[in-house]
Amino acid sequence: MRLSRYFLPTLKENPAEAQIVSHRLMLRAGLVRQASAGIYSWLPLGFRVLKRIEQIVREEMDAAGCHEVLMPTIQSADLWIKSGRYNDYGKEMLRIRDRHDREMLYGPTNEELITEIFRSEVRSYRQLPRNLYHIQWKFRDEVRPRFGVMRGREFLMKDGYSFDVDFESARKSYDAMFVAYLKTFRRMGLTPIPMRADAGPIGGDLSHEFQIVAETGESAVFYDTDLVELIEQGELDADRLKSLYAATDDKHDPKTCPVPPERLGTARGIEVGHIFYFGTKYAEPLGATVTDADGNQVPIHGGSYGIGVSRLVGAIIEAGHDDAGIVWPESVAPFKVGLINLKADDPATTAAADGIYDRLRGSGVPVLYDDRDERAGAKFADMDLIGLPWQLTVGPRGLKGGVVELKRRAGGERNELSIDAALARLCG
């Protein structure tokens, strides 16, 4: 993609309304623009990141045996009234009446609707287990939306739902999602810390939230360092990991903490995922039953699994940035390489840069080519701001010596290499 033709409205100054790093950088780097309080339009660069995160989530859910569906954003209130949650949910739910005066709502979650879909189609325990998920926009009318996409009113979420015949089967589904979540966040370059949590309005008596470590995190987390070490090493046994201590500051009590001081880690954390086992909470009022092995009609046992896809964009920035801008992990970066032509009005430099651009694209490497007639300082500043993993700089001085400069955004390491050597590194 040529930057001269790309819609990338960057800002030089920090917006006054942005209170946290991710909000400031998302606005400055041209990822989003606010449409109204807590609601954002996603611009091309931000949308590419959003879709890359979404794809990682989709791949890990599919690998765990889940099946993707797509449910509507607008739901009938009838099922929510039947489940007992319509009035309990509170003012965060956006309630609507259609032209026929029927009560509708903009879905904040989908337990009722997915349970109704399941109830109408599944009859026997032989059809279980099942896990259905979708990636869809949600709306929760936060009283004070703030921090950009970290706490907005409209957000993109992956919500999945498991269906099992009994508790033991449901626990296995829960544990499978527990492990799948760890794999998902690790692929995004994050360090996830699972910890027991309150179920909140979802309900149930077994729940874990997933916090990722970031210096600017919203809450303090305390954890057994063995837990993080096992996760980073890829040793993902759910029972073992769940047995190790982790708690946010509102639940951590130094007097009762079972972890010795030398093994107790502390950090700031941002919640990016939450999983729940809620038993028959929705199956019983909505009549979702199956015939078990003994021929009895029994209510199914359900679980719910959420990942904040749009929230993750902000969380990844909170976990990876420096004074110059964003530092994207390669797995979610909008482009792998930022190609910089230092002298667009020089035919030889432009010919070399164009050739490199064509070779990168021909090798399937996503590249953003800064071919603008701008001063070098502005080009470097913009590339650092948007945070692509690699910067490849082509200038007349380097070309005279047969080299280009390759910079790794994370850490800032620079090397002068021949064009072929630089391309071999980027295309390998």
Steps between C-alpha positions, in 0.01 A plus 500: 500500500637842400468751781442781250168331414414362844252661738715546811412824684771521768518769767815670629359603838332295771120549494381673815216251558729194505596399854695179447781394269299273272229762442758768419694278262194358326385853422846630408584199280172528311351169616163635614289812524226562753146504360330571835569428866650151525435420131777499239546476126785269404727650235701285254810445717299422814261278309791289372617443859145418611463239224837341581404461865162364395668243276726372778197461726311318223789263427541405867125449549482282190805302615323436833203344316264797513263591217447857384153649460378857470216628716330838460584813694130571567313244710142457615449569870275193533781252568665735747172541686461122510853451637445768765786722386309773317436710809806379692753618239456868577544820303803366311253321272377715211126434475309576180139483382436428134215648291265226624579597861687174563775513759844448348857547621848548360669184623767540768549120493325194352435228758123508448502505121761225457317283756177541301681403178642194673164407663321493167756277325666258747311213662749234619813479712655326198508840327716642778736663578459806281671838512369783282654846476469820305692824463251784507455860610350552844362803680502577870394847603786582737415791727849647449661365183870586501847385407415463132429142391602370841166597649269601221130446453519320167762226470589191298489182704550129452241322708485121503257258666546137597224242547549178696288230658641526855746683721799275433462540124449876541817525707697340217358757256588776745857376533538473123403867468731590788794357304381642166492849653856471621613394152305785341657774711849353473472514120442873534826547689324542835560348842158381624435434868180304573336560837176403669235767462143591585243391243309832509178522293591189298443279805650170611751390760819443299670784320847616396611829357816544295721796579790602280802673647543867411672779692193719455250227598179590678552277805782345698537124470680260732601157376717198555795545263486124431168568328647745250807284445287198408286705261804654330653153460178372342423254781125552497344244731173663609472329839857584596474862386167554674651374824766774503432832669399816315281786617425864429561758771136500613521128584863468608559476875869489600405327827340201330700487176641143467799602285836564671628857452791393279255343254230768506496713187330838475407697192230713345238317298228558241209259468464372142295184543254332735361146513204367699334172588137577587348153518128488421437870567364561148399147403235466772295816436537468122423126487829388343509127577640183345436132551784346704640145475224371731222654294432788741441859395770712665589870469828565326799646682633816339811714491575842358834627369577859405799676344502876448628515141489879462617547860805290416618764252529747786639241741776396260602864462501544878729197523722605208598862441779747562543877495492506118180301453353153465713183486284232337570127540544359150201269541250789515684782322307667216806465275822309561730755337509877467703582188640855504615681187722779636513695177190456287620760247818305423442257209763248611374486860139471386587227251675300772218552752235411241690183418518400866130574539414274207721218631349516850148494363592219262617297801173560683649736759250768613683830444412867542715703262564862597546647154390851603701809417559583866807575708680203650424597860126496439521158336699349785266652759191363328649153466597493868154626594309229315740237629550249217740221602763583234616818328700475178657832399626571148711812445750630242798483736440139594436398142839635398652248738258229392308488826164581656420536871282243676363599839308283744238717670512303827831600654613718209779274369632626163706322236637608165450217254496438130157509346503125448605433860231731638234338288617153598453593865154649444371233266640203690 
